Amino acid sequence: MPTVSVVMPVYNASEFLREAIDSIVEQTFTNWELIIVEDCSTDDSAAIVRQYTDPRIKAHFRAQNGGVVAAMNDGLRQASGEFIAVMHADDVSKRERLQLEVEWLQQHPEHAVVAGFIEKIDTRGNNCGIWNLDRRVIDSAHIRRHMLRENCIAHSSVLMRGSVVKKYGYDSGQQKAGFAVEDYALWLEMLSDGYEFGKVPEVLLRYRIHSQSATSKYLRRNNPFFINYQTKRLYLDQIISKRPLNRFDKKLQRSMYVDYLLARGKEIKAKMFRR
């Protein structure tokens, strides 16, 4: 049984897919399986996946396109590792990523999730900056507090305990609403239930910025405060249907109302400047 299962959802990612897969194959930590969930791409992604013969790479070809949440949940169901890593098909993992994250979780048994710093790269792989929030929010208590406001860890940089994340999975409701923030709702539910998050204070992932990424396309079309408001609202609606809100949820609810006011203010300001 592998120690780490890496789940990689793939849809129309042919331009960067080889580099993403190779960055896992070249890891210094070698006891892994890579579960590639090919979600009915219309480009050459499936053909690229089929070229790999490493027995640690396990490809699953979906019968119909279901979106990133369905692909991630398929990957979680197939994962057999003690730990589960997320890897996006357009990003690049540093060679020591899995080694450092496995060691960190082994040394911190009270934590369920660990992330790493990211550096942004363009379509050619050139460094184009950092995510400032990523570097400011590091320790567990700070992550818990800041998550009430906004997401502060990069999804494609995380390593999670398989026994924990498999109890949750990703919420299809977020995808049906058209959001590209399916990870944020998962983090909120895990934090609400008392699980701890940590961060390795080193760059472990090269995060690709390009026009066709799901996050880029969604953020260009939408008010970021509205995205946070809707994500929190859907999460809280789901929780209320299962149990009473706890202290964490009630703080989140107040933060949600602030997001709504900020979103409306941003829209009003934008309309004034268009006149």
C-alpha positions as CSV (number, residue, x, y, z in Angstrom):
1,M,0.0,0.0,0.0
2,P,1.4,3.4,-0.9
3,T,2.0,6.0,1.8
4,V,0.7,8.8,-0.4
5,S,-2.1,8.9,-2.9
6,V,-1.9,11.9,-5.2
7,V,-5.2,12.8,-6.8
8,M,-5.0,14.8,-10.1
9,P,-8.2,15.8,-11.9
10,V,-7.6,16.5,-15.6
11,Y,-9.7,18.4,-18.1
12,N,-8.3,19.9,-21.2
13,A,-4.9,20.3,-19.6
14,S,-2.6,19.1,-22.5
15,E,-0.5,22.2,-22.6
16,F,0.9,21.7,-19.0
17,L,-0.1,18.1,-18.2
18,R,3.3,16.4,-18.8
19,E,5.1,18.8,-16.6
20,A,2.6,18.3,-13.8
21,I,2.8,14.5,-14.0
22,D,6.6,14.5,-14.3
23,S,6.8,16.7,-11.1
24,I,5.2,13.8,-9.2
25,V,7.3,11.1,-10.9
26,E,10.4,13.0,-9.9
27,Q,9.6,13.3,-6.2
28,T,12.3,12.5,-3.7
29,F,9.6,10.6,-1.8
30,T,8.9,7.5,-3.9
31,N,6.2,5.5,-2.0
32,W,3.2,7.1,-3.8
33,E,0.4,6.4,-6.3
34,L,-0.8,9.0,-8.7
35,I,-4.5,8.7,-9.4
36,I,-5.3,10.7,-12.6
37,V,-9.0,11.2,-13.2
38,E,-9.4,12.2,-16.8
39,D,-12.8,14.0,-17.1
40,C,-13.6,13.6,-20.8
41,S,-11.2,16.2,-22.2
42,T,-11.6,17.3,-25.8
43,D,-7.9,17.9,-26.3
44,D,-5.0,15.5,-26.1
45,S,-5.0,15.0,-22.4
46,A,-6.2,11.4,-22.4
47,A,-3.6,10.5,-25.0
48,I,-0.8,12.0,-22.9
49,V,-2.0,10.1,-19.8
50,R,-1.9,6.8,-21.7
51,Q,1.8,7.4,-22.6
52,Y,2.9,6.9,-19.0
53,T,3.8,3.3,-18.1
54,D,5.0,3.8,-14.5
55,P,2.9,1.2,-12.5
56,R,2.4,3.8,-9.7
57,I,0.3,5.9,-12.1
58,K,-3.3,4.8,-12.1
59,A,-5.5,6.4,-14.7
60,H,-9.3,6.6,-14.5
61,F,-11.2,7.7,-17.6
62,R,-14.7,9.1,-16.7
63,A,-17.6,8.0,-19.0
64,Q,-18.9,11.6,-19.0
65,N,-17.7,15.0,-17.9
66,G,-18.7,15.7,-14.3
67,G,-16.5,18.7,-13.3
68,V,-13.7,19.0,-10.8
69,V,-15.7,18.0,-7.8
70,A,-16.9,14.8,-9.3
71,A,-13.3,14.1,-10.5
72,M,-11.8,14.8,-7.0
73,N,-14.4,12.6,-5.3
74,D,-13.7,9.8,-7.8
75,G,-10.0,10.1,-6.9
76,L,-10.7,10.1,-3.2
77,R,-12.7,6.9,-3.5
78,Q,-9.8,5.2,-5.3
79,A,-7.1,6.4,-3.0
80,S,-5.5,3.8,-0.8
81,G,-2.7,5.8,0.8
82,E,-2.5,6.9,4.4
83,F,-2.1,10.5,3.1
84,I,-3.8,12.1,0.1
85,A,-2.2,14.9,-1.8
86,V,-4.0,17.2,-4.4
87,M,-2.2,18.0,-7.6
88,H,-3.7,20.2,-10.3
89,A,-2.9,19.4,-13.9
90,D,-1.4,22.8,-14.7
91,D,0.8,23.2,-11.6
92,V,4.3,21.9,-10.8
93,S,5.3,20.3,-7.5
94,K,8.8,20.9,-6.1
95,R,10.8,17.6,-5.9
96,E,10.9,17.6,-2.1
97,R,7.2,18.4,-1.6
98,L,5.8,15.0,-0.6
99,Q,8.8,14.2,1.5
100,L,8.5,17.4,3.6
101,E,4.7,17.2,3.9
102,V,4.7,13.5,5.0
103,E,7.4,14.2,7.6
104,W,5.4,17.3,8.8
105,L,2.2,15.3,9.4
106,Q,4.1,12.4,11.0
107,Q,5.6,14.9,13.4
108,H,2.2,16.6,14.0
109,P,-0.3,13.8,14.6
110,E,-2.9,16.3,15.9
111,H,-3.1,17.9,12.4
112,A,-5.3,16.7,9.5
113,V,-4.0,18.9,6.7
114,V,-0.7,20.5,5.8
115,A,-0.1,23.0,3.0
116,G,3.0,24.6,1.6
117,F,4.0,28.0,0.2
118,I,3.4,28.6,-3.5
119,E,5.2,30.6,-6.1
120,K,3.3,31.9,-9.1
121,I,4.5,31.0,-12.6
122,D,3.3,32.0,-16.1
123,T,2.6,29.8,-19.1
124,R,6.3,29.5,-19.8
125,G,7.2,28.6,-16.2
126,N,8.7,32.0,-15.4
127,N,8.4,33.1,-11.8
128,C,5.8,35.9,-11.6
129,G,5.5,36.5,-7.9
130,I,4.1,35.1,-4.6
131,W,0.8,34.9,-2.9
132,N,1.3,37.4,0.0
133,L,-1.5,35.9,2.1
134,D,0.1,32.5,1.8
135,R,3.2,33.8,3.6
136,R,1.4,35.8,6.3
137,V,-0.9,33.0,7.6
138,I,1.2,30.0,8.7
139,D,0.5,28.6,12.2
140,S,-2.6,26.6,13.1
141,A,-4.4,29.2,15.2
142,H,-3.9,31.9,12.6
143,I,-5.1,29.6,9.8
144,R,-8.3,28.8,11.8
145,R,-9.0,32.5,12.4
146,H,-8.3,33.6,8.9
147,M,-10.4,30.9,7.3
148,L,-13.4,32.6,8.8
149,R,-12.6,35.5,6.5
150,E,-11.2,33.8,3.4
151,N,-9.3,30.8,2.1
152,C,-5.6,31.1,2.9
153,I,-4.1,27.8,1.6
154,A,-3.5,26.7,-1.9
155,H,-5.6,23.6,-2.8
156,S,-2.9,22.1,-5.0
157,S,-0.3,22.3,-2.2
158,V,-2.1,20.2,0.4
159,L,-1.5,16.8,2.0
160,M,-4.4,15.4,4.0
161,R,-4.9,12.4,6.3
162,G,-6.9,10.0,4.1
163,S,-8.9,8.7,7.1
164,V,-10.2,12.2,7.7
165,V,-10.8,13.7,4.3
166,K,-12.7,10.5,3.1
167,K,-15.3,11.2,5.8
168,Y,-16.2,14.5,4.0
169,G,-15.4,14.6,0.3
170,Y,-16.0,17.6,-1.8
171,D,-19.5,19.3,-1.9
172,S,-21.1,19.0,-5.3
173,G,-23.4,21.9,-4.3
174,Q,-20.5,24.3,-4.7
175,Q,-19.9,23.1,-8.2
176,K,-23.6,23.2,-9.2
177,A,-23.6,26.8,-8.1
178,G,-20.8,27.5,-10.5
179,F,-18.0,28.1,-8.0
180,A,-14.3,27.3,-8.5
181,V,-13.7,27.2,-4.7
182,E,-14.8,23.6,-3.8
183,D,-11.8,23.3,-1.4
184,Y,-12.8,26.3,0.8
185,A,-16.1,24.6,1.8
186,L,-14.3,21.4,2.7
187,W,-11.8,23.3,4.9
188,L,-14.6,25.1,6.7
189,E,-16.4,21.9,7.6
190,M,-13.2,20.3,8.8
191,L,-12.2,23.3,10.9
192,S,-15.7,23.5,12.3
193,D,-15.4,19.9,13.4
194,G,-12.1,20.7,15.3
195,Y,-9.5,19.5,12.9
196,E,-6.2,21.4,12.8
197,F,-4.4,22.7,9.7
198,G,-0.7,23.6,9.4
199,K,1.8,24.8,6.8
200,V,5.3,24.0,5.8
201,P,7.0,27.4,5.5
202,E,8.8,26.6,2.3
203,V,7.8,26.8,-1.4
204,L,6.5,23.4,-2.3
205,L,4.4,24.2,-5.4
206,R,4.7,26.3,-8.5
207,Y,1.2,27.6,-9.1
208,R,0.4,28.3,-12.8
209,I,-1.3,31.5,-13.7
210,H,-3.0,31.4,-17.1
211,S,-6.2,32.5,-18.8
212,Q,-7.9,29.1,-19.0
213,S,-7.5,28.0,-15.4
214,A,-10.9,27.5,-13.6
215,T,-10.0,29.9,-10.8
216,S,-8.8,32.6,-13.2
217,K,-11.9,32.4,-15.4
218,Y,-14.3,32.5,-12.4
219,L,-12.5,35.3,-10.6
220,R,-12.5,37.5,-13.7
221,R,-16.3,37.2,-13.9
222,N,-17.2,37.6,-10.3
223,N,-16.9,39.8,-7.3
224,P,-14.5,38.0,-4.8
225,F,-16.5,39.1,-1.8
226,F,-19.6,37.7,-3.5
227,I,-17.7,34.4,-4.1
228,N,-16.9,34.2,-0.4
229,Y,-20.4,35.1,0.6
230,Q,-22.0,32.4,-1.6
231,T,-19.5,29.7,-0.6
232,K,-20.1,30.4,3.1
233,R,-23.9,30.6,2.6
234,L,-24.0,27.2,0.9
235,Y,-21.8,25.6,3.5
236,L,-23.9,27.0,6.4
237,D,-27.1,25.9,4.7
238,Q,-25.7,22.4,4.4
239,I,-24.6,22.3,8.1
240,I,-27.9,23.6,9.4
241,S,-29.6,20.7,7.6
242,K,-27.5,18.3,9.7
243,R,-26.9,19.9,13.1
244,P,-27.1,23.2,15.1
245,L,-24.4,25.8,14.3
246,N,-21.5,25.7,16.6
247,R,-19.3,28.6,17.7
248,F,-17.1,28.4,14.7
249,D,-20.1,28.4,12.3
250,K,-21.7,31.4,14.1
251,K,-18.5,33.4,13.6
252,L,-18.5,32.4,10.0
253,Q,-22.1,33.5,9.7
254,R,-21.2,37.0,10.9
255,S,-18.3,37.0,8.4
256,M,-20.7,36.0,5.6
257,Y,-22.9,39.1,6.3
258,V,-19.8,41.3,6.1
259,D,-18.9,39.7,2.8
260,Y,-22.3,40.5,1.4
261,L,-22.0,44.2,2.4
262,L,-18.5,44.4,0.9
263,A,-19.8,42.7,-2.3
264,R,-22.7,45.2,-2.6
265,G,-20.4,48.1,-1.9
266,K,-17.9,46.9,-4.6
267,E,-20.8,46.6,-7.1
268,I,-22.1,50.1,-6.3
269,K,-18.6,51.6,-6.6
270,A,-18.1,49.9,-10.0
271,K,-21.4,51.3,-11.3
272,M,-20.5,54.8,-10.2
273,F,-17.2,54.6,-12.1
274,R,-18.9,53.3,-15.3
275,R,-21.1,56.4,-15.5
